[in-house]
Structures are given as C-alpha cells and as structure tokens.
Amino acid sequence: MAAANEKAPRACDSQGFGNQPTSAEIIADAEAQRNRFATLTARASKAGHRLQRLGSGYILSKWGWVKHCCDLDGVESALRQMGVNRE
C-alpha cells in the first residue's frame, strides 16, 4: 500500500490542467461562434441560400443544390466561391 503522500500507481497527475480555458473563455468562444453563424446565415440568406447547423457540420443549400461544410471556415469559403459578398 502506498503512503499517504505518494501517488498511487498509474494515477493521473493534476499538473496538466493548468492551461485549461476558464468558463468565461469557453462562454466567450461559444458566443463568438453563435455570432459568426448568425452573420453567415444572414449573408447566405441575402443571396437566397439557406444555412443550417448539423451534428456533423453545416449544410448550405439553394434550389436543390446542397454543400456540406465541416466548419464555419468552410461555409465562409463556399460563400466566397459563390460570389456572396461580405455586405
């Protein structure tokens, strides 16, 4: 049996948790993602496209044409390729 001060064999070391984001950082990042999604949805909508969030990413569609994007960077790239401006 290990002494009271000693770590048990194969026990996790808690020192690796020092660089974890705080809850405020996580909430701010989630808010930024929601804002970015809303902005891209509005841009797509102005051009007649529909942007939807899925569990595996995002779907951009118009008139039966569908494009799956893994993340919001992909959505932004697809909109740019289709000529949808940042206005």
C-alpha positions as CSV (number, residue, x, y, z in Angstrom):
1,M,0.0,0.0,0.0
2,A,1.3,3.5,-0.9
3,A,2.0,6.0,1.8
4,A,-0.5,8.9,2.2
5,N,1.8,11.4,0.4
6,E,2.6,9.1,-2.5
7,K,0.7,8.9,-5.7
8,A,-1.0,5.5,-6.4
9,P,0.5,3.6,-9.4
10,R,-0.9,4.9,-12.8
11,A,-2.7,7.8,-11.1
12,C,-3.3,10.9,-13.1
13,D,-1.1,13.9,-12.4
14,S,-3.2,17.1,-12.0
15,Q,-0.4,19.4,-13.1
16,G,-1.6,19.1,-16.7
17,F,-4.8,21.0,-16.1
18,G,-3.1,24.4,-15.6
19,N,-3.6,25.5,-19.2
20,Q,-7.3,24.8,-19.4
21,P,-9.5,27.6,-20.5
22,T,-11.7,29.2,-17.9
23,S,-15.5,29.0,-18.1
24,A,-15.5,32.7,-19.2
25,E,-13.2,31.9,-22.1
26,I,-15.4,28.9,-23.1
27,I,-18.6,31.1,-23.0
28,A,-16.9,33.9,-24.9
29,D,-15.8,31.4,-27.6
30,A,-19.3,29.9,-27.8
31,E,-20.8,33.3,-28.1
32,A,-18.4,34.2,-30.9
33,Q,-19.3,31.1,-32.8
34,R,-23.0,31.8,-32.5
35,N,-22.5,35.4,-33.7
36,R,-20.4,34.1,-36.6
37,F,-23.0,31.6,-37.5
38,A,-25.7,34.2,-37.4
39,T,-23.7,36.5,-39.6
40,L,-23.0,33.8,-42.2
41,T,-26.7,32.8,-42.1
42,A,-27.7,36.4,-42.9
43,R,-25.2,36.7,-45.7
44,A,-26.3,33.4,-47.2
45,S,-30.0,34.4,-46.9
46,K,-29.5,37.6,-48.7
47,A,-28.1,35.6,-51.6
48,G,-31.1,33.2,-51.5
49,H,-29.2,30.4,-49.8
50,R,-30.1,28.5,-46.6
51,L,-27.5,27.7,-43.9
52,Q,-28.3,25.0,-41.3
53,R,-26.3,23.6,-38.5
54,L,-26.0,19.8,-38.3
55,G,-24.3,17.5,-35.8
56,S,-21.5,16.9,-38.4
57,G,-21.1,20.5,-39.6
58,Y,-23.2,22.8,-41.7
59,I,-25.4,22.5,-44.8
60,L,-25.6,25.3,-47.3
61,S,-28.4,24.8,-49.8
62,K,-30.3,26.6,-52.6
63,W,-32.7,25.2,-55.2
64,G,-31.9,21.5,-54.5
65,W,-28.1,22.2,-54.6
66,V,-26.5,21.1,-51.3
67,K,-23.0,21.7,-49.9
68,H,-21.8,20.1,-46.7
69,C,-19.2,22.1,-44.8
70,C,-17.3,20.8,-41.7
71,D,-16.9,24.2,-40.0
72,L,-17.7,27.9,-40.4
73,D,-14.4,28.5,-42.2
74,G,-15.7,26.1,-44.9
75,V,-19.1,27.9,-45.0
76,E,-17.3,31.2,-45.5
77,S,-15.1,29.8,-48.2
78,A,-18.1,28.3,-50.1
79,L,-20.0,31.6,-49.9
80,R,-17.0,33.5,-51.2
81,Q,-16.6,31.0,-54.1
82,M,-20.3,31.6,-55.0
83,G,-19.7,35.3,-55.1
84,V,-21.6,36.1,-51.9
85,N,-20.0,39.4,-50.6
86,R,-19.5,40.5,-47.0
87,E,-22.0,43.3,-47.3
